[in-house]
Amino acid sequence: MDQPITTTRRRTGMPAANVLVVLLVCLLAWGLLYSPELLRSAKTHPDGVRRDVSVAILSPVAWLANVTGLGAVTDAAARAAGRDPDAELGGIVGGVEVNVDDLPSFNPKPEFSGRPPIPPVRNTRLRKPTNAQKLRVVVVGDSLAAGIGYFAERVFKPFFVDVVKQGRISTGLARPDYFDWQRQMQVIVDRYRPDLTIVMVGENDNQDLQAPGGATVQEIGQPGWADTYTQRVEAFARTASSRKGHVVWVGLPITRDENRWPITQRLNQIYQAVADRLPNVTFVDTWRIFSKDGRYTAYYRDGDTVRLIREADGIHFTADGYTLLMAQVAQTARDEFHLDPRTYGT
């Protein structure tokens, strides 16, 4: 009897060189598609060699994406997500297009004198929410605030609280020519009428102060910089706390890079001073909470439990870190504004 003939199939794979080529092509395609967005982000960096090089490299690539029509792919994705890619900078909030020229211009309040307010400020109570009339909480600021917004939805109970996330990466109060937070805050107040606004901003503000039109108002390091920045902080806080709103201003945390400490501490002093003089505005000192003996640490000890709370960049927080931070924000709102304890918990 003839024996059956058997064959063995050899499994073939893609050569390593081909894999590298595919990866390189995918990376280049991604860079081309998203070059307009990358260019937009690069323009928000402080003036200097890094910004100039980034803009110089990305500008021709973004031009190529636009003239070939490839940029239309990412534009379509942006519109599907509720954002108009053709809108003026700072002209979109909550998926709604806003003509910033129709909004009132902001007039800064007098400079902060450094003297405590007389008479002492008095905070009002946050209203008690119900399922039919939930507490409206808005989170605004930069990428740190974006993280807070995500974990605010975990800490606040949805039965009593609606959380509106408005964190925008690469934004701050220094560059209203890129993103005008003062005008945007007015839009948010008019649209949502927040009971509580959580603010975390400033990580991108170590740079010259620009006017909405792009002209330099104050150069970083000049004597008038802190006074002008204080005016912007106070104007922003007053807008956020208007219409019977309350504000928890979250200070900037200690960072691993010690070169950032002087400006971060100066910004926190400004936020603290403004909060101390305005009613219904309070400050959370994250520098103190998330440092050990005045030094940076990526870990937090809670009894016998040690948690990693900071990301590898030494700036942002991990999931555990944001959860702890939001718990502190909620507790501060309870202490200062009598936030209903039923509204939050971890």
N, C-alpha and C positions, 0 to 999 in steps of 0.2 A: 504494500500500500504506500502510495506516495505520501510523504510527510507534507503537511501544510506549510506553505511558505509564509514566513512572518517578516514583517518589515518594522524597523524602528525609526520613528520620526525624531528628528533632531529639532529641539526647540531653538529657534533663532530669536535673538533680541536685537534691539537697535544699538549699533556701535556707540561707544561713549562720545566719540566726536560728533555724531549726529545729534545726540541728546544735547550737547552743549550748543550746537547750532540752533536747535529748536528753542532752547531756553533764551538764547541771545535774541532771536527773532521776536519771541513773545515780549521780551523786555523792551526792545526797541519799539514794537507796535504799541505797547502800553504807554511808553514815554511820548510817542507821537500823538496818540489819542488824547492824553490828559495834559499835554504841554500847555494849553491855554490856562487850565486851572493851576498848574504848577507856576506859571509865570505870574498869575494873579497873587499867589501866596508869596512868591519871592519879592514882589514889590512892597510887601508890608514890612520887610526886614529893615532894621536900622541902616542908615547910610553907611557905606564902607565898602571895602574890597569884596567881601562875601556877597553883598547885595548886587554890586556892579557886575561881578562875574556871573552870578546866577541869571540876572536879567539879560546879559549879553549872550549867554549860551541858549537860553530858552526862547528869546524873542524870534530868531529865525525859524526855530522848530515849530513854535506856535503859529507863525505866519504860514508855514508849509501845511500844517494841519487844517488851517482855515481855507486856503486856496484850493486844496485838493478835496475839500468836503468831508474829510475824516472827522473834523471837529463836530460835525452835525450829529455823529453817533453819541458822543458824550453830552451834547446839548439836549438830545432827545431823552437821555437817561435823567438829566437834571430836571427837565420839565415833568417827567413822570414822577419824580420825587417831590414835585411841588415848588421848584425853584426856577425862576426865569434866568437863564445864563446871560441874557442881553440886558438885564436890568442894571441901573446905575448902582455903584457900590453902596452898600448899606440900604438898598431900596426894597428889600424883601424881609418880611417878618411873618413867621407862621404860615408860609406858603401864600401870603397875600401880597400882591405888588403894591408898593407905596411910592407915590411921587414925593420925594423929599422936599421939593421946592414948594409944595403946598403946606408944609408943616411950619410952625412958628420957629424962628431962629432963637437960639438960647442966649440969654443975657446973664453972664456970671454974676453971682452975688458978691458983695464986698469981700475982700481978702480976709482970711482967717487971721485973727490978731494974736492967737495963742492964749487969750484970756478965757476963763470958763464963762459960760453963758450966765447972765443974770436976768431974771430969776432962773433957778435950775429947771432944766427941761423936764417935762412930765410925759411919760408914755401912756398911751391908751391901751385898752384890752383888745385883743383879736376877738372877733365875733365867734360865737359857738356854732360850729357847722352842723348840718343835718345831711341826710342822704339826698334830700331834695335841694338843699342849698349848701353845696360843698364848699369848703375853703379853697380859694384859688391861690395856688403857690406857683410863682414863676422863678426860674433859675436863669440868670444872665451872666455873661462874662466870656472869658477866653476858653482855652482847651481844658483848664482845670475845672471851670464851671460846667463844661460839657460832661465831664465825669461825675460831678455832683448831681447833675440833672438825671442821669441814668439811675444812680443809686438813691436819689430822693424818692423815686417811685417804689423802691423796696422798703424804705423806712416809713414813709407816710402811708397810711391805710386808705386804699381807694374808695372805701365806703364813705369816708368823710372828706377826702382831699382830691382835687384835680391838680396834677402837676403839668406845667407847660415848660418844656425845655427850650431855651433860647441861647445856649452856649455856642459861640462861634470861634473856631480856631484862628490863631494869628491876629486877634483883634485886641484892642485896648482903648484907653482914653487919649493916647498920645497922637493917634493918626486918624482923625475924623475924615481926612481926605480919602482914606481907604474904607473905613467903616465908622459911621457917625453914631456912636452909642448914645449920645445925648438925645438926638432926634429919634433914634430907634426906641429908646426907653419911653419917650412920649407916646409913640405909636402903641407900644405894648400896654401902657397904662390906659390909653383910650380904648383899646380893643378888648383887653382882658379884665381891667380893673382889679389887679391882684390884691388880695388881702395881705400876702407876705411875698416879698421879693428877696431872693437869696443872691447876693452879688459876690463873685470872685473874679477879680480882674487885676491886671498890673504886671503880669509876667513878661509882657511884650512892651512895657512902657519905658524901658531904659534907653531912651532915644530922644531926639529933638521933638518938641511939640509943634505939630502942624496945625494950620487952620483948615477948615473944610475945603477950601479952594486949593490947598497944597502949599501955601506959603509957610515958611518957618516962623513960628511965633516966639519960641524960646529955645536956645540951644542947650542941650544937656550939659550940666556942669556949671551953667551960668547962675548968678545969684537969683534971678527972677524965675527960674524954672520951677522951684518948689511952690512958690506962691501961685503961679499960673496953674500948675497941676492941681493944687488944693482947690482953686476955684472950680475946676472941672469936676472934681470929686464931689464938692458940695452941691453944685448944680444938678449933677446926676442923682445924688441921694435925695434932694428935694423933689425932683420929678418922680422918682420911684416911690416915695412916701406920700405923694399927693393922693387925693381922692380916698383919704382915710386908710392908706396903705402903711405897711410896716416893712422895715428893711433889716435883714441880718447881713452885714458886710463881713465876709470871710477874709481874714488877712492871709497874706502870702506865707507859705511854709518855709522853713529852713531848707536849704538845698545842699547837695553834696559839694558843689563848687563854691568854695569860700569867697571867690572873687565877686560873687553876686550878693554877698551878705550886706555890704553897706547900702546899696540902693534899695534892696528889699526891706531892710529895717527902716530906711527913711520913708518908703512908701507906706509901710505899716503904721508909722507914726502919724502920717497924714490921714489915713483912713480912721485911725483911732480918734484923732483930734476932731475930725468932722462928725463922727458918730457921737462923740461926747457932747457936742453943742447943738445937735438937732433932735427934736422929739421924734419918737417912733423909729429911731435908727440906732442899732447897736453893733458892736464889733466882736468878732471871735478871733482870739489870738492863737492861731495855729502854730506859730513859731514856738511858743511855750509848750503847747500840748504835744507836739511831735518832735521835740528835741530831748536830748538827755544830757544834763549838766551843761547846757548851752551849746552842745555839739550835735552834728547831724548823725542820725541813726536810721537805718532802713527797717528797724524792727520796733515792735510795740509789745510791752509786757502787760498782760491783763491777768493778774493773779499768777497762776502757774502756767498760763498759756502765753507763748511767744508767737507773734504773727509778723509776717513780712508785709509791710504796709506801703513801701515805696517801690516804684518801678526802677528799672535799671538805669534810666536817664538821670536819676537823682533829683527829679523835679515832681513828676506826677505820682499819683497814688495807685496802689493795687486795689482790687475789689474790697479786701478787708479794710484798707486805709480809707477808701471813700465811705464805706459803711460806718466806720468809727467817726469820721468827720461829719457825716450827715446826722448821726445820733447827737453829736455835740451841738450842731446847729439847731436841731429840734429842741434840745434841752435849754439852750440859750433863749430861744423864742418863748419857751414856757416860763423861764425865769423873768424875762424882761417884759413880755407882752401877754403873759397868761395864756399861752397856747394850750388848747384843750388837750390833756394827756391822752385822751382816747384816739387822737388823730395819728399817733406815731408809735412805733415799737420795732425792735429788731429781733 
